[in-house]
Amino acid sequence: MYESPSYGTLHVSEVRDRILDFMAEKSDSQYRMIIGTDSQPHNGRGVDFVTAFVVHRIGNGGIFFWKRVVKKKIYVLKTRMYEEALISLEEAEAFVGLFKNDGIGKYNLEIHVDIGKNGKTREMIAEIVGMIRGSGYTVKIKPDSFAATKVADKYT
């Protein structure tokens, strides 16, 4: 199940319908479809992983949906960053399958990761970016990875 500030709790098929309706409202506009995951550890009780699916109508707003998965495992930073990227890849594959009859493929989808050139995650950039690109997706890192660092982060 996904959550949306605009539409409430939705099943994945309802998310698809809302996205297609949103895009049909202004069919002459350009859109970016973006997935990003952020996480928050909770003192030995596990980690919240929140994945956001953003549809950006370029120059004219957007909508987003999010879902939470709690994993009871303890993660070190590097493993947690990889897990965020893998969750985003899994969600991306699911959405590509969901939209396969609508002309939306993996080359229309961006994955935003919560890593950047500053801080402890800089050592992981080449590995994680390579993994996502190797899977056929466009990838963005901080400061351009707003689906992970702003939208998903808001709900962790």
N, C-alpha and C positions, 0 to 999 in steps of 0.2 A: 504494500500500500504506500502511496505517496501522499504528501501533504502539500497544500498550496495556500498561500495567504489569500488568494482570490477565489479559489474554488473549494477549499476544505480538503477532506480526505477522499482520495480517489484510487480506484483500481488502475493498473497500468493501461488497460484498454480505454478508460475514461481520460487518462492523461493524453493518449494519442488523439482522441477526439477533440479535446480542448486545444491541443497544439495545432491540429489541422484547421479548426475553426478560427483560431487566432491568425494563422497565416492567410486564410481565405478572406479575412476582413480587409486586408490590404495586399492583394495578390501581386501587385506591381512593385511592392517593396522588396528589399533584399534582407535575408535573414541569416543569422549565425546560430547554429545549434551547438551547445556547449555542455560538457559534463565535467564536474570537478568534485573531489572528495577531500574532506578535512577530518581530522580526528582529535579527540581529547582524552588523554588517560585520566583515570580516576583512582589514584592512590591504591593500587593493588587490587582494585575491584574489576579491572578490565578497561576496555577502551570503547568509547562511542565513535563510530564512523558515520559521518553524514555525507550523503551524495546529493548534489544539486544538479538538476537538469534545467538549463537556461535556454530560452528561445529569445534571442535579441533581434528585434526589428531595428535594423541599423538606422540611426538617426531619429528613432521614434519609440523608445522604450522596449519593453519586453515582458515576459512572464517566466515564472520558474516554479519548479516542483522539487521536493526533497524527500529523502527517506533516511531513516536511522537504522543502523545495525550495531548491536552491542556484542563485542567479543570479549569473553572472560579471560583471554590470554594476556600475559604481560609482554609488552613489546619494548625493545630498545628503539631509539630514534630511527635508525636506518631501516630496520624491519618494518616499523610503522609506516614510514614513507613509501616503501615498496608495497605494503598492503593497501595504502590509499590508492596508489597507481593501479594496482591489480583490480581493486573494486571498481575504479572508474572504467578500466578496460572491459570488465565483465558487463557493466551497465551499458557501455557503448555498444557492445555486441548485441545485447538484448534489444536496445532501441533501434539499431540497424535492422534487425529482424522484424521488429514491430512496424517499421516504416518501409519495408522492402517493396511494397506495392504502390508506394506513393512517390517514388523517384528520389527518395532520400537515402543515400548510401554512406559508407564510412568516410568518404572523402568530403562529405558535407558536415562532418562532426569534428569539433575540437575537443581535446581533453586538456583541462587546466590542472596543474599539479602545484602543491604547496611547498615548492622548493625554489631557491633563488641563489643569486651570486653572493649574497651576504649571509652570514650566520653559518650554523653547523651543517646545513643541508647542501652547501655549495659543492661538497665532495661527491654528491650523488647525481649531479646534473647530467653528466654524460651517460651514465648507466640508465637512469630512469627515462630520460628523453629518448635515448636509443631504443629502449624497450617499446615505448609507445609508438615512435615513428616506424619501427620494425613491424608493428602490428597494423600499420597502414593509416594512422591517424595524425592529424596536425596536433602539436602539443605547444602549450604556452607555460612559461614559468613566471615567478614573481618578477616584476610588478604587474605583469599582464594577465595573471591567472585568477581573475576576479571570481569565477565560479567556485573555485576552491577557497580562496583567501578571504572573500567577502561573504558570498551567499552561503555556502556550506558552513563556513566558520560561525556564522550568526546562530546556527542551530546546534552546534556541538556543546 
